[in-house]
Amino acid sequence: MHRRFIWMGAVSALAPVLSGCINVAAPDEPIVIELNVNIRQEVIYRLADDAASTIEENADIF
């Protein structure tokens, strides 16, 4: 029991010292997230689908 009080006293004495080591601050500049998304595949797919339907609708022209 005596060791428990010594241990609790040591922990409570070190707590203020250890709490000063952690510092959290907001950054000075805004956080920038760059999203480089390649949408070319979707555009080509849509154009190919539109072209196929146009050819089917106007089969006599082609």
C-alpha positions, 0 to 999 in steps of 0.5 A: 500500500505504501508503494502505491502512494509513492507511485501515485505521488511520482506520477502526479509530480511528473504529469505537469512536466510531461504535459508541457511537451505536447503542443498542438497548433493550427498551420499558418497556411491553409491545407491544400488537397490536390485531386488529380482525377483522370476523366478521359475514359468516361468522356471517351466511353460516352462519345463512343456510345453516342457515336454508335447510336448515331451510326445505328440511327443513320445507317443509310448515311454510313 
